[in-house]
């Protein structure tokens, strides 16, 4: 099996039943392993067997049930083809080896290729690079002519719907005013003339069959695919009112009053609601759009000694790029010249600029604050950190949280149930209560148009979209919505030591002087000079501390490393001895040695000219914020456990220093997952780590959390990645999960409560209560349509509240 995953944007969905229809039909395709269609995100994510199914087959299936997938096409002039086999080689390269290509046709005679592709997955520059990698030349296409096809398709759809809405307003408003004026006797007897009803028909026709035509199309598509969506309810409700009025107009035996304004009001108000919903929904993906907007459009590249501005899509790995103060890094790279402070807050959430110098890595879209930098591009296009973050957030936003399953099950039977309830309402009022047919019909129409499956479908995904987007702006990346949901239910947090609680880099923590004429800096200077010949991490820590103090170091005249004991060196004609086993027969500063070792520090004894002069303690220092993070986890009611391969004394010293409850020491990498499994017997467990040896434990945990400064393996295994190596982001992520779940529960309560409360009111449940206003006792369909439009918008607006609160740092 050759497993592949694809995410496709979809246009034309009007409610959650549309997404369920697409999902159900895609699952029928042979080769589909998993599929999820998200109405709020307007996309479909499918995992499939590439040996049985192609991307084009999935797109064709979506389009066959009546929806659209925006794709783009590019024409490329290809050089270097010498025969028909070359054509097949290019097509094979594009279709089988290049993700994001939907179709490719290459013409040997014209030496041109027509390629259809998914613009959010691959760019024309990457297509060109793939063809060149296969050994052929390509005339580079103009980047100015390319556009964001998906954004253009969605913008065109909104523009079309907005135009139809205003056309609806132009006809509905005078129709409503005329009808109400006649009903309340505000106009003369002329308004009761037959020709006025014909005038109302003329005003209602364009609203019913032009503005409202989308509902008929949507209803037909839905019914054709064996389901019923919101369009069915709107089409039925407005059609009943319209065609009953038409029957009255043609034959007065059916009644006296026409309801053309009711049909027009239903369509126009619901069209308004869908437009407001679309606008609000677009704001739920504001974080993704903000991330996409971070990358600059051009880069200053030096090629063949010439500096020039080129489109960002044309930058290649290995290009040398100049970034001046105030400019953004166009791609990921490594500094080859210059020194500066770089603001990475837009990706990591870390407010303080990070110092960069030769050899340091930089991330695309981060801001160069001060000096001139020259970098070599290491990752471009879809491989950059920014592109990976966007992909991760989009996948999380497109996934379904377990809490959504209830809403999905209700939505699947909601519309048929409402149709049955509407028919029952008609029969009860007409045949049971004995009212006239017109009154019973109006009750039925009110039931049809007030019911809202959309609010149920939007309750969870809109909150997930805003929550994951909010996390991304703070450097908190959820891999899927299940992790976002589970994070607020955790009972235990398990922390790795090295690189998670500690920096993972040994540092000099103490310098203890004996009876000597040398001061602290002089001992450190001589010790560091001696260690310049060493490659041991403890020696490097001593050298680094001396350099940070701006001490002048010299090269040792002689150097000898004694395995397992220390080093001997000659520095400025002084005999230097450094180590932890070189002076085992002495009791020099033994009490200090015992104290430092109890604090989990490695003690290096220093002798000059055979005289012990002091001690240098080196330790893997606690990260800034680790103690504060553990305290915040305790405040959230979580048990915090340290899991490490270090000895018990070191583990307990670290645990005590940061306030951790328990320390599990001496645990080998292959045993960590078993320890997590034991802890899971008492509740949900999160594992926080950064190394390759943490990967099995991260996978075993209910929520695996990778520190972003760690290895790619850990991040790939984890459910949640923290872009900055700060443990304080863990309680922030839990707080975000809690806030998101609170919003989801509010949305579901509103969505269910709205329908449970208002559908009976539309049926006439309040009619016996004469003290209530008539508008509640006899709910007009126009008011019902307005309430229905408001219900979806209110759910989305509630989800948007997640953008406002700031996560505690």
C-alpha positions in Angstrom: 0.0 0.0 0.0 1.3 3.5 -0.9 -0.5 5.8 1.5 -1.0 9.4 0.6 -2.8 12.4 2.2 -4.4 15.3 0.3 -6.3 18.4 1.5 -8.7 20.0 -1.0 -10.5 23.3 -0.8 -14.2 23.0 -1.6 -16.7 25.6 -2.7 -20.5 25.4 -2.8 -21.2 23.9 0.6 -24.2 25.6 2.4 -24.5 23.5 5.6 -23.1 20.6 7.5 -25.3 18.1 5.5 -23.3 19.2 2.4 -20.1 18.2 4.1 -21.7 14.9 5.3 -22.8 14.2 1.7 -19.3 14.7 0.3 -17.8 12.6 3.0 -20.2 9.8 2.5 -19.6 9.7 -1.2 -15.9 9.8 -0.9 -15.9 6.9 1.4 -17.5 4.8 -1.4 -14.3 5.2 -3.5 -12.1 2.1 -3.6 -8.7 3.1 -2.0 -10.0 5.7 0.5 -8.6 4.9 3.9 -9.9 7.9 5.9 -11.7 11.1 4.9 -12.9 14.1 6.8 -14.9 17.0 5.3 -15.0 20.2 7.3 -17.9 22.6 6.6 -16.4 25.5 8.6 -12.9 25.2 7.0 -14.5 24.4 3.6 -12.0 21.7 2.8 -11.7 17.9 2.6 -8.8 15.8 4.0 -8.4 12.3 2.5 -5.9 9.5 3.2 -5.9 7.1 0.3 -4.0 4.3 -1.3 -2.1 5.9 -4.3 -2.0 2.5 -6.0 -5.8 2.4 -6.3 -6.8 6.0 -6.4 -5.5 9.3 -7.8 -6.1 12.9 -6.7 -8.1 13.5 -9.8 -10.5 10.7 -9.0 -11.2 12.3 -5.6 -11.8 15.7 -7.2 -14.0 14.2 -9.9 -16.1 12.5 -7.2 -16.6 15.7 -5.3 -17.6 17.5 -8.5 -20.0 14.7 -9.4 -22.1 15.3 -6.3 -22.4 19.0 -7.2 -19.5 20.8 -5.5 -16.3 22.5 -6.8 -12.6 22.1 -6.1 -10.6 25.2 -7.2 -7.6 24.2 -9.2 -5.1 26.2 -11.4 -3.5 25.5 -14.7 -0.1 26.6 -16.1 1.3 26.2 -19.6 5.0 25.6 -19.7 7.4 25.6 -22.6 9.6 22.5 -22.1 13.0 22.1 -23.8 15.3 19.1 -24.2 12.7 16.5 -25.3 14.0 14.3 -28.1 11.3 11.7 -28.5 7.9 10.4 -27.3 9.6 8.6 -24.4 10.7 12.0 -23.1 7.0 13.1 -23.1 6.2 10.0 -21.0 9.1 10.7 -18.6 7.9 14.2 -18.0 4.3 13.2 -17.4 5.4 10.3 -15.1 7.6 12.7 -13.1 4.7 15.2 -12.7 1.9 12.7 -12.0 3.6 10.1 -9.9 6.5 11.9 -8.1 5.2 15.4 -7.6 2.5 16.0 -4.9 -0.2 18.5 -5.8 -0.3 17.8 -9.6 -3.8 16.8 -10.7 -3.3 16.3 -14.4 -0.4 16.8 -16.9 -0.4 16.6 -20.6 2.8 17.1 -22.6 2.8 17.7 -26.4 6.0 16.7 -28.1 5.2 18.5 -31.3 4.7 21.9 -29.6 7.1 21.2 -26.8 4.6 22.5 -24.3 3.0 21.0 -21.2 -0.4 21.8 -19.7 -0.4 21.1 -16.0 -3.4 21.3 -13.6 -2.4 21.6 -10.0 -3.6 22.5 -6.5 -2.3 26.0 -5.8 -2.2 25.6 -2.0 0.0 22.5 -2.3 2.5 23.3 -5.0 3.7 26.4 -6.9 4.7 26.8 -10.6 8.3 27.3 -9.5 8.3 23.9 -7.8 6.7 22.3 -10.9 9.5 23.8 -13.0 12.1 22.5 -10.5 10.6 18.9 -10.7 10.8 19.0 -14.5 14.4 20.3 -14.4 15.3 17.6 -11.9 14.0 15.0 -14.4 16.6 16.4 -16.9 14.6 18.8 -19.1 14.6 22.6 -19.4 11.7 24.9 -18.8 11.1 28.5 -19.9 10.2 30.1 -16.5 6.6 31.4 -16.5 5.8 34.9 -15.4 4.9 35.0 -11.7 2.9 38.2 -12.2 0.3 36.3 -14.2 -0.4 33.8 -11.4 -3.1 34.3 -8.9 -4.4 32.6 -5.8 -7.1 30.5 -7.5 -8.7 29.3 -4.3 -9.0 32.9 -2.9 -10.3 34.1 -6.2 -13.0 31.4 -6.4 -14.2 32.1 -2.8 -14.2 35.9 -3.5 -16.2 35.4 -6.7 -18.7 33.3 -4.9 -19.2 35.9 -2.1 -19.4 38.6 -4.7 -22.1 36.7 -6.6 -24.1 36.0 -3.5 -23.8 39.7 -2.3 -25.2 40.8 -5.7 -28.1 38.4 -5.5 -28.8 39.6 -1.9 -29.1 43.3 -3.0 -31.3 42.3 -5.9 -33.5 40.5 -3.4 -33.6 43.6 -1.2 -34.6 45.8 -4.2 -37.7 43.6 -4.9 -38.5 42.3 -1.4 -38.5 45.7 0.5 -41.2 47.4 -1.6 -43.2 44.1 -1.7 -43.1 43.8 2.1 -44.1 47.5 2.6 -47.0 47.2 0.1 -48.2 43.9 1.7 -48.0 45.2 5.3 -49.6 48.6 4.3 -52.5 46.7 2.8 -52.9 44.3 5.8 -52.9 47.1 8.3 -55.3 49.4 6.2 -52.7 52.1 5.6 -53.5 52.4 2.0 -56.7 52.9 0.0 -59.2 50.3 -1.4 -57.1 50.2 -4.6 -54.6 47.9 -2.8 -57.2 45.1 -2.6 -57.6 45.1 -6.4 -56.6 41.9 -8.2 -53.9 43.7 -10.2 -52.0 44.4 -7.0 -51.7 40.7 -6.3 -50.3 40.3 -9.9 -47.9 43.2 -9.1 -46.7 41.3 -6.0 -46.2 38.2 -8.1 -44.0 40.2 -10.5 -41.9 41.5 -7.6 -41.7 38.0 -6.0 -40.7 36.1 -9.2 -37.1 37.3 -9.4 -36.5 36.8 -5.7 -38.0 33.2 -5.8 -36.3 32.0 -9.0 -33.2 34.1 -9.3 -32.1 35.1 -5.8 -33.4 31.8 -4.4 -32.4 29.6 -7.3 -29.3 28.4 -5.4 -31.5 26.8 -2.8 -33.4 24.8 -5.5 -30.0 23.7 -7.0 -28.7 22.8 -3.5 -31.8 20.9 -2.6 -31.7 18.9 -5.8 -28.1 18.0 -5.3 -28.8 17.0 -1.8 -31.8 14.8 -2.6 -30.1 13.3 -5.6 -27.3 12.1 -3.2 -29.8 10.6 -0.8 -29.8 13.2 1.9 -31.5 16.4 2.9 -29.8 19.7 3.8 -30.7 23.2 4.8 -31.5 24.1 1.1 -34.3 21.5 1.2 -35.9 23.3 4.1 -35.6 26.8 2.6 -36.7 25.7 -0.8 -39.8 23.9 0.7 -40.7 26.7 3.0 -40.5 29.5 0.4 -42.1 27.3 -2.3 -45.1 26.5 -0.2 -45.8 30.2 0.5 -45.1 31.1 -3.2 -47.1 28.4 -4.9 -50.0 28.6 -2.5 -50.1 32.4 -3.3 -49.9 31.6 -7.0 -52.8 29.2 -6.6 -54.9 31.8 -4.8 -54.1 34.3 -7.5 -55.2 31.9 -10.3 -58.2 30.5 -8.5 -59.8 32.4 -5.5 -61.4 29.1 -4.3 -58.1 28.4 -2.5 -58.3 31.5 -0.4 -58.2 35.3 -0.4 -54.8 36.3 1.0 -51.5 35.9 -0.9 -48.1 35.4 0.8 -45.6 36.4 -1.9 -43.9 38.8 0.6 -43.4 35.9 3.0 -41.6 33.8 0.3 -39.5 36.7 -0.7 -38.7 37.6 2.9 -37.6 34.0 3.7 -35.2 33.9 0.8 -33.7 37.4 1.3 -33.3 37.1 5.1 -31.6 33.7 4.8 -29.4 35.0 2.0 -28.4 37.8 4.4 -27.7 35.3 7.2 -25.5 33.2 4.9 -23.5 36.3 3.8 -23.0 37.3 7.5 -22.0 33.7 8.3 -19.5 33.7 5.4 -18.0 36.9 6.6 -17.7 35.7 10.2 -16.4 32.3 9.0 -13.6 34.0 7.1 -12.5 35.6 10.3 -12.1 32.2 12.0 -9.2 31.5 9.6 -7.6 35.0 10.2 -4.6 33.4 12.0 -3.8 31.2 9.0 -4.1 34.2 6.7 -1.9 36.2 9.0 0.7 33.4 8.9 0.5 33.3 5.1 1.0 37.0 4.9 4.2 36.9 7.0 6.4 35.8 4.1 7.8 38.6 2.0 7.0 38.6 -1.7 10.5 39.1 -3.0 14.1 38.3 -2.0 17.5 40.0 -2.7 19.5 37.2 -4.1 23.2 37.2 -5.3 23.7 35.1 -8.4 26.8 35.2 -10.4 28.0 38.2 -8.3 24.9 40.2 -9.2 22.3 41.3 -6.6 18.7 41.3 -7.8 15.2 41.2 -6.5 13.4 38.0 -7.5 9.9 36.6 -6.5 10.0 34.5 -3.4 8.7 31.5 -5.4 11.9 31.6 -7.5 14.4 31.3 -4.6 16.3 28.0 -4.7 18.2 26.0 -2.1 21.8 27.3 -2.0 20.9 30.8 -3.0 22.8 33.6 -1.1 20.3 36.2 0.1 20.9 39.6 1.7 18.6 40.8 4.5 18.9 44.4 5.6 17.7 45.8 8.9 13.9 46.0 9.0 13.5 43.3 6.4 12.0 39.8 6.8 13.9 36.5 6.2 12.4 35.3 2.8 13.2 31.6 3.5 14.9 29.4 6.0 18.7 29.6 5.9 22.0 29.7 7.7 23.9 32.9 8.4 27.1 33.0 6.4 28.0 36.7 7.2 26.9 39.4 9.6 25.4 39.6 13.1 22.0 40.8 14.2 19.1 40.5 16.6 16.1 38.7 15.0 12.5 39.0 16.1 10.9 35.5 16.0 7.8 36.4 18.0 5.4 35.9 15.0 6.3 32.2 14.9 7.4 31.3 18.4 5.5 33.7 20.6 8.8 34.7 22.2 8.9 38.5 22.6 12.6 39.0 23.1 14.8 39.2 19.9 17.2 36.3 19.3 20.9 37.1 18.6 22.1 35.6 15.3 25.7 35.3 14.0 27.7 33.3 11.5 26.6 29.6 11.6 23.2 30.2 13.2 20.0 29.1 11.5 17.2 31.6 10.7 13.6 31.0 10.0 11.7 32.5 7.1 9.3 35.3 7.8 11.2 36.4 11.0 12.3 40.1 11.2 15.8 41.3 11.1 16.0 44.1 13.6 19.5 45.5 13.5 22.5 44.4 11.4 23.0 43.3 7.8 22.8 39.6 7.3 23.9 37.4 4.5 22.3 33.9 4.5 22.4 30.8 2.4 18.9 29.3 1.7 18.5 25.8 3.2 14.7 25.3 2.8 12.4 26.9 0.4 8.7 26.6 -0.7 6.7 23.9 1.1 9.8 22.8 3.1 10.2 26.1 5.1 9.3 26.2 8.8 6.5 28.6 8.1 5.0 26.4 5.4 5.2 23.4 7.8 3.4 25.4 10.5 0.7 26.5 8.1 0.2 22.9 7.0 0.1 21.6 10.6 -2.5 24.2 11.6 -4.6 23.6 8.5 -4.6 19.8 9.2 -5.6 20.5 12.8 -8.4 22.8 11.7 -9.7 20.2 9.2 -9.7 17.4 11.7 -12.8 16.4 13.7 -12.9 16.5 17.5 -14.6 13.6 19.2 -17.1 16.0 20.7 -18.4 16.8 17.2 -19.6 13.3 16.6 -22.9 13.9 18.5 -23.7 17.0 16.4 -22.9 15.0 13.2 -25.3 12.2 14.1 -28.1 14.7 14.9 -27.4 16.7 11.7 -27.7 13.5 9.6 -31.4 13.0 10.6 -32.2 16.6 11.4 -33.8 17.8 8.1 -35.9 14.7 7.5 -37.2 15.0 11.1 -38.1 18.7 10.7 -40.0 17.9 7.4 -42.0 15.3 9.3 -42.6 17.7 12.2 -43.7 20.4 9.7 -46.2 18.0 8.1 -47.5 17.0 11.5 -47.9 20.7 12.4 -50.0 21.3 9.2 -52.2 18.3 10.0 -52.7 19.1 13.7 -53.8 22.7 13.0 -55.8 22.0 9.9 -57.5 18.7 10.8 -57.0 18.5 14.6 -57.6 22.1 15.8 -59.8 22.9 12.9 -58.2 26.1 11.7 -58.3 27.1 8.0 -55.7 25.6 5.7 -53.9 29.0 5.3 -53.2 29.3 9.0 -52.0 25.7 9.2 -49.8 26.2 6.2 -48.2 29.3 7.7 -47.4 27.3 10.8 -45.8 24.6 8.6 -43.7 27.2 6.7 -42.5 28.7 10.0 -41.4 25.3 11.2 -39.5 24.6 8.0 -37.6 27.9 7.9 -36.8 28.3 11.7 -35.0 25.0 12.0 -31.3 25.4 11.7 -28.9 22.5 11.1 -26.1 24.9 10.2 -25.6 26.0 13.8 -25.0 22.4 14.8 -22.5 21.9 12.1 -20.6 25.1 12.9 -20.5 24.8 16.7 -17.3 22.7 16.9 -15.2 23.3 13.8 -15.4 27.1 14.0 -14.1 27.0 17.6 -11.4 24.5 16.6 -10.3 26.8 13.8 -10.1 29.9 16.0 -8.4 27.9 18.9 -5.7 26.3 16.7 -5.1 29.6 15.0 -4.8 31.4 18.3 -2.3 28.7 19.4 -0.2 29.1 16.2 0.3 32.8 16.9 1.6 31.9 20.3 4.0 29.2 19.0 1.6 26.4 20.2 0.8 23.9 17.3 -1.8 21.2 17.8 -1.5 18.3 15.3 -5.2 17.5 15.5 -8.4 18.6 17.2 -8.5 15.5 19.3 -5.3 16.6 21.1 -6.9 20.1 21.6 -9.9 18.4 23.2 -7.9 16.0 25.4 -5.5 18.6 26.7 -8.0 20.1 29.1 -8.8 16.6 30.6 -5.2 15.7 31.6 -4.4 14.4 35.0 -0.6 14.0 34.9 2.2 15.8 33.1 5.4 13.8 32.6 8.6 15.9 31.9 11.8 14.8 30.4 14.8 16.4 32.0 17.5 17.3 29.4 16.4 19.9 27.0 12.9 20.2 28.6 13.4 21.3 32.2 17.1 22.0 31.6 18.8 23.8 28.8 20.6 20.6 27.6 23.9 22.6 27.6 26.3 22.4 30.6 27.1 25.7 32.2 29.5 26.8 34.9 27.3 27.4 38.0 29.8 27.9 40.8 33.5 28.8 41.2 34.8 28.0 44.8 38.2 29.4 45.8 40.6 27.8 48.2 43.5 29.4 50.0 45.2 31.0 47.0 46.4 34.3 45.7 44.5 33.8 42.5 41.1 35.5 42.1 38.0 33.9 40.5 38.5 35.3 37.0 42.2 34.3 36.9 41.4 30.7 37.9 38.7 30.6 35.3 41.0 32.2 32.7 43.8 29.7 33.2 41.4 26.7 33.5 39.6 27.8 30.2 42.9 28.2 28.4 43.9 24.7 29.5 40.5 23.3 28.3 40.9 24.9 24.8 42.6 21.7 23.8 39.7 19.6 25.1 36.5 18.5 23.2 34.7 17.4 26.4 31.3 19.2 26.9 32.4 20.1 30.5 35.6 21.7 29.1 33.6 23.6 26.4 31.3 24.9 29.2 34.3 26.4 31.1 35.7 28.0 27.9 32.2 29.4 27.0 31.9 31.0 30.5 35.3 32.6 30.2 34.5 34.0 26.8 31.2 35.4 28.1 33.2 37.2 30.8 35.5 38.6 28.1 38.6 37.0 29.5 41.7 36.7 27.3 42.5 33.1 26.7 45.8 31.6 25.4 46.6 28.4 23.7 48.0 25.7 26.1 51.7 24.9 25.5 51.1 21.3 26.4 47.9 19.3 26.7 47.1 15.8 27.8 43.7 14.2 28.4 43.6 11.5 31.0 40.7 9.2 30.3 38.0 9.3 33.0 40.0 11.6 35.2 40.6 15.0 33.7 43.4 16.9 31.8 46.9 18.1 32.4 48.2 21.2 30.6 50.8 23.9 30.6 49.5 27.4 30.4 51.8 30.5 30.5 54.5 28.1 32.0 52.1 27.1 34.8 51.2 23.4 35.3 47.5 23.0 35.2 45.5 20.0 36.4 41.7 19.8 36.1 39.4 16.9 36.9 37.3 15.0 39.3 39.6 12.0 39.9 43.0 13.7 40.0 43.0 14.5 43.6 41.2 11.6 45.2 43.7 11.4 48.1 43.0 14.9 49.3 40.1 16.3 51.3 40.4 19.7 49.7 37.1 21.6 50.1 35.4 18.2 50.6 32.3 19.8 52.3 31.8 22.0 49.3 32.2 19.1 46.9 29.5 17.1 48.8 27.2 20.1 48.8 27.6 20.7 45.0 27.2 17.0 44.2 24.0 16.9 46.2 22.7 19.7 43.9 23.3 17.5 40.9 26.4 19.4 39.8 29.6 18.0 38.4 32.6 19.2 40.3 36.0 19.9 38.6 38.9 20.4 40.9 41.6 22.8 39.8 45.3 22.7 40.7 48.0 25.2 39.7 51.6 24.1 40.0 50.5 21.0 42.0 48.6 23.1 44.5 44.8 22.8 44.7 43.3 26.3 44.2 39.6 25.9 43.7 36.6 24.1 42.4 34.5 24.7 39.3 31.0 23.3 39.3 29.3 22.6 36.0 25.6 21.6 35.5 22.9 21.4 33.0 21.1 24.5 34.2 17.4 24.9 34.7 15.7 26.7 31.9 14.2 30.1 32.6 10.5 29.7 33.5 10.7 25.9 34.3 9.9 26.5 38.0 7.1 28.9 37.1 5.7 26.5 34.6 5.6 23.6 37.2 3.9 25.9 39.7 1.2 26.8 37.1 0.7 23.2 36.3 0.1 22.5 40.0 -2.4 25.4 40.0 -4.3 23.7 37.3 -4.6 20.6 39.5 -2.1 18.5 37.6 0.4 16.0 39.0 3.9 16.7 37.6 6.5 13.8 37.3 10.1 13.9 36.1 11.1 11.0 33.9 14.9 10.7 33.2 17.7 8.3 32.6 19.9 10.1 35.1 20.7 8.7 38.6 18.3 9.1 41.4 20.3 11.8 43.3 20.5 14.1 40.2 16.8 13.5 39.4 15.7 14.3 42.9 17.9 17.4 43.1 16.3 18.7 39.8 12.8 17.8 40.9 13.3 19.6 44.2 14.7 22.7 42.6 11.7 23.2 40.3 9.0 21.8 42.6 8.2 18.5 40.8 6.1 16.0 42.8 7.9 12.7 41.8 11.1 11.7 40.1 11.4 8.5 38.1 15.1 8.0 37.6 17.3 5.5 35.8 14.7 4.9 33.1 16.2 3.7 29.8 14.8 5.2 26.5 13.0 1.9 25.6 11.4 1.8 29.1 9.9 5.3 29.1 6.8 4.2 27.1 6.1 1.5 29.7 6.3 4.0 32.5 3.8 6.2 30.7 1.5 3.1 30.3 1.6 2.5 34.1 0.7 6.1 34.8 -2.3 6.0 32.3 -4.0 3.6 34.6 -4.9 6.5 36.9 -5.9 9.1 34.2 -4.9 10.9 31.0 -1.2 11.5 30.7 0.8 14.1 28.7 4.5 13.5 28.0 6.8 16.5 27.3 10.1 15.8 25.6 12.5 16.9 22.9 14.8 14.1 21.9 14.7 11.0 19.7 14.7 8.8 22.9 11.4 10.5 23.9 9.6 9.6 20.7 8.1 6.2 22.0 6.9 7.9 25.2 5.4 10.8 23.2 3.5 8.3 21.0 2.3 6.3 24.0 1.0 9.3 25.9 -2.6 10.5 25.5 -1.1 13.9 24.5 2.5 14.0 23.3 4.1 17.4 23.6 7.4 18.2 21.8 9.6 21.1 22.6 10.1 22.9 19.3 13.9 23.3 19.7 14.2 19.5 19.8 14.5 16.9 17.1 12.3 16.5 14.1 11.5 12.9 15.2 10.0 14.1 18.5 7.9 16.7 16.7 6.6 14.2 14.1 5.5 11.8 16.9 3.9 14.5 19.1 0.3 15.7 19.2 1.4 19.2 20.2 4.5 21.1 19.3 5.8 24.1 21.3 7.7 26.3 18.9 9.8 27.9 21.6 11.7 25.8 24.1 9.8 27.3 27.1 8.0 25.0 29.5 5.6 27.8 30.3 3.9 27.1 27.0 2.6 23.8 28.4 0.1 25.4 30.8 -0.7 28.0 28.1 -1.7 25.1 25.8 -3.9 23.6 28.4 -5.5 26.9 29.1 -6.2 27.3 25.4 -7.7 23.8 25.3 -9.9 24.6 28.2 -11.1 27.9 26.7 -11.8 26.2 23.3 -13.8 23.4 24.9 -15.8 25.9 26.9 -16.7 27.8 23.7 -17.6 24.5 21.9 -20.0 23.5 24.8 -21.6 27.0 24.7 -22.0 26.7 20.9 -23.6 23.2 21.2 -25.8 24.3 24.0 -27.0 27.2 21.9 -27.4 25.2 18.7 -29.4 22.4 20.4 -31.3 24.8 22.7 -32.3 27.1 19.8 -33.9 24.3 17.9 -35.5 22.6 21.0 -37.0 25.9 22.0 -38.0 27.6 18.8 -39.3 24.7 16.7 -42.2 24.1 19.2 -42.9 27.9 19.3 -43.1 27.8 15.5 -45.5 24.9 15.8 -47.7 27.0 17.9 -47.0 25.7 21.4 -47.5 29.2 22.9 -50.8 29.8 21.2 -53.0 29.0 24.3 -51.1 31.6 26.4 -53.2 34.7 25.5 -51.2 37.0 27.7 -48.2 36.6 25.4 -47.6 38.9 22.4 -49.3 37.6 19.2 -45.9 37.5 17.4 -44.8 34.7 19.8 -48.2 32.9 19.8 -48.4 33.0 16.0 -44.8 33.1 14.7 -44.6 34.7 11.2 -42.3 32.8 8.7 -40.4 36.0 8.0 -39.5 36.2 11.7 -38.6 32.5 11.7 -36.3 33.1 8.7 -34.6 36.0 10.6 -34.1 33.8 13.7 -32.7 31.0 11.6 -30.2 33.4 9.9 -29.1 34.8 13.3 -28.5 31.4 14.9 -25.6 30.4 12.6 -24.0 33.8 12.8 -24.2 33.8 16.6 -22.4 30.5 16.9 -19.5 31.8 14.7 -19.3 35.1 16.5 -19.1 33.2 19.9 -16.2 31.2 18.5 -14.4 34.4 17.5 -14.3 35.4 21.1 -11.4 33.0 21.4 -9.2 35.4 19.5 -9.4 38.0 22.2 -8.0 36.7 25.6 -4.2 36.7 25.9 -2.6 33.5 27.1 -0.7 34.0 30.4 3.0 34.0 29.8 
